[in-house]
Amino acid sequence: METLVRIAEALGRFSARFVPSSFAIAVLLSLLTMGLALGWAGAPAPRVLESWGGGFWELLTFSMQMALVMFTGYLLALTRPVRALLERLAGLARGPRSAVVLMAAVSMGLAYINWGLSLVASAMLVRFVVRRQPEVDYRLLVACAYFGLGATWHAGLSASAPLLVATPGHFLEKQLGVIPIDRTLFSPFNLGLTVAVVGGLTLLAWALHPKPGQAVRVDPAILEQLKDFEPPLRPREKSPAVWLDFSPLLNVLFGVLGLLWFARHLGLNGGWKALNLNVVNFLFLTLAVLLHGTPARLLKASEEAASVLHGIVLQFPLYAGIYGIFKATGLTERIGQLFVSLSTPSTFPAIVYVYSGVVNYFVPSGGSKWAIEAPYLLEAARTLGVVPEKVVLAYAWGDMATDLIQPFWALPLLAVARLDFKDILGFLLVAFFVYLPLVTLAFFLWG
C-alpha cells in the first residue's frame, strides 16, 4: 500500500504540473484538429475556419441533453427520500470492510441508473457511512464512491452514446439510423459484462481495505464540515404566493402528469426499448419535482445543482467546432482509413475500446468526445463490416474506463469529502489495472 501511495503522489504532482485545465485541453484539441485538416486531409484554410466556427452550434440539443443528465441526477440526490434511503443503506455496514463493499456496490448501482445521481448521492453516502463506521479507511471509502463513474455509468440508463443513437433526430441519424437500446444497453453482452465488473470491483474493495490499525481514519475536522443540503425556511408572512411556493400541490400535479406521460410513452412504444436521452431526462426531472415536495425546495436545490454545469456549457461548443471540422474537411475519411489499416473485423471492437479510453483521459466527456470520434469510427466499422452497436458499446466502455484515474468528474465528490485526488488515486489505480484487462478480453472475445 505504501508503494501505491508513492505512485499516487507522483501522479498527482505530474498532473498538477503538466495537465492543464479541461478548457485549455479543448482549445489545444481544436488547434490540433485544424492542423490535421490542413496538413493531412489537405483542406483549404478558409474551409477549415468556416467549418470550425459554423460547427459551434450544431450540437446545442445534445449539449442541453448532457447538461440535463447531470442536473436532474443532482436534483434527485438532494430529495428527502433519497437522503433517507442513503441513511438506511449506511446502517447496513457492520464494519470497515463491509462499509467499503457497500459503498462500491451502491456507487456502481447508482451510476447505472444515472451518473449525476451517483456522483452526488455517493458523496452523501460517504458522510453517513463514515459517521457510523469511523474506523473505515477514509481514502478507500471515497475511492469506492467513485467506482460508478469508471465501471457502470456508460453501460447504464444515462449512457451518452447508446441513448443518443436511440434518440430520433440525433446528429448521426442520416448516417446511422436509430439503434434501440435492446441492441446496446440491454444486450446480453452489455448486461453480462456489467454484472462481471460490478462483482469484481466489489470484491476488490473488500480486499483493498487495510488491516485494523493501519487504516487512515477521517480527520474529525473534515467530519465536522460534511454538511447536508438545507431547504429554505418558510416566511412568516401569509400570502397566496408564499402558499403556492411552500405547498406540495403544484409539485404533485406536475409529478403525476409526468409519470402518466412516461407510462403511456413506454406502453405505446415497446416498453423499455423506447428509452432514450429525452425520455430518461424527463423521468428524472419528474421524479425530482415530485420528491422535492414544494417549488421553494426545488428551486433551492436547483441553484446547487446548476453550480456543476459550467464545464458542459463552456466546453461543448468547442467540441462541436471540432466535430464541424471532422465533418466538412475530409478528416473523417482519413482517420477512418487509418483504423481500417490497423484493424480486422474481429479486433476492431477491442481497438476502439482501448483507443476511446486513451482519448478520454485527455477529453473527459463521454458526450462531447462521441461527437468527435463517432464519424470516423463508424466509417471504419462500415468498411470492415462491423455492426454499429459494437462500436457504440466499445466506445462507451472505453470512455468510462479511464474515468477511474482521471480527476475531472471526481471534483464534486472530492469537494464534499475534503480530499485531493492523489489521496484516492492509489486505490483507483489498482481497480483500473483489474478492470482494464477484464473488459479488453471481453471485447476481443466478442469481436
Helices and strands as residue ranges (DSSP letters): H 2-18, H 22-39, H 45-55, H 60-77, H 80-90, H 96-113, H 115-132, H 138-145, H 147-151, G 153-155, H 160-165, H 173-176, G 181-183, H 188-208, H 220-225, H 240-245, H 249-268, G 271-274, H 277-292, H 295-306, H 310-329, H 331-342, H 348-362, H 366-384, H 388-401, G 402-405, G 408-410, H 411-417, H 421-446
